[in-house]
């Protein structure tokens, strides 16, 4: 499935499932608290993912034993990223492809 389609699916979900914030409404200059909330959410999910990796590194369990939890945390991070992009009117697919081209030039000297 194309990323643009995934972004539209998330936007539709957000429109139908809004809570105290209207996720589907594009960001305005007077609603920075919504963006701040989304950033706190994505950082929290990154923390949960990091905590699993930390515990695997110290030997509490093999990382492969937590694959399902890792997938859930990555999906949560991706969901919040989609919400941020939709809120900020950022075409994630287009933006990623542009950045990839810049990185190809930037990191060319690292190629072997």
C-alpha positions in Angstrom: 0.0 0.0 0.0 1.3 3.5 -0.9 2.2 5.8 1.9 -0.2 8.5 0.7 -3.0 5.9 1.1 -1.9 5.1 4.6 -1.8 8.8 5.5 -5.4 9.1 4.2 -6.5 6.1 6.2 -5.0 7.6 9.4 -6.6 11.0 8.6 -10.0 9.3 8.2 -9.5 7.3 11.4 -8.6 10.6 13.2 -11.6 12.4 11.8 -13.9 9.6 13.1 -12.2 9.1 16.5 -11.3 12.5 17.8 -11.0 13.0 21.6 -10.2 16.3 23.3 -8.1 17.3 20.2 -9.3 17.5 16.6 -6.6 15.4 15.0 -8.0 15.8 11.5 -8.0 19.6 11.5 -4.8 21.2 9.9 -2.6 23.0 12.4 -3.2 26.7 12.9 -0.9 29.1 14.6 -3.1 29.1 17.7 -3.1 25.4 18.3 0.5 24.6 19.1 -0.6 22.5 22.1 -1.9 19.8 19.8 1.5 19.5 18.0 3.2 19.6 21.4 0.9 16.8 22.6 1.7 14.7 19.5 5.4 15.2 20.0 5.2 14.1 23.7 3.2 11.0 22.5 5.8 10.0 19.9 8.7 10.5 22.4 6.8 8.4 24.9 6.5 5.6 22.3 10.2 5.9 21.4 10.9 5.5 25.1 8.9 2.3 25.3 10.7 0.9 22.3 14.1 2.0 23.8 13.2 0.3 27.1 12.7 -3.0 25.4 16.0 -2.8 23.6 17.7 -1.7 26.8 16.4 -4.7 28.7 17.5 -7.0 25.8 21.0 -5.5 25.8 21.4 -6.1 29.6 20.4 -9.7 29.1 16.9 -9.8 30.6 15.6 -11.6 27.5 16.6 -12.1 23.8 15.4 -9.3 21.6 13.6 -11.8 19.4 11.4 -12.8 22.3 9.9 -9.3 22.3 9.3 -9.0 18.5 5.6 -8.5 18.9 6.0 -5.8 21.4 8.7 -4.1 19.2 6.3 -4.2 16.3 3.6 -2.6 18.4 5.8 0.2 19.6 7.1 0.9 16.0 3.5 0.9 14.8 2.6 3.4 17.6 5.6 5.6 16.6 4.5 5.5 12.9 0.9 6.3 13.8 2.0 9.5 15.7 4.3 10.4 12.9 1.4 10.2 10.5 -0.8 12.3 12.8 2.0 14.9 13.0 2.4 15.0 9.2 -1.3 15.2 8.6 -1.7 17.9 11.1 1.2 19.9 9.6 0.1 19.2 6.0 3.4 17.4 5.3 3.4 14.9 2.4 5.6 12.3 4.1 6.1 10.3 1.0 7.3 13.3 -1.1 9.4 14.7 1.8 11.1 11.3 2.4 11.9 10.9 -1.3 13.4 14.4 -1.4 15.5 13.8 1.7 16.6 10.4 0.4 18.0 12.1 -2.7 19.8 14.7 -0.6 21.2 11.9 1.6 22.5 10.0 -1.4 24.6 13.1 -2.2 25.5 13.9 1.4 26.7 10.4 2.3 28.2 9.4 -1.1 31.7 9.4 0.4 30.6 6.6 2.8 29.7 4.2 -0.1 32.1 1.3 -0.6 
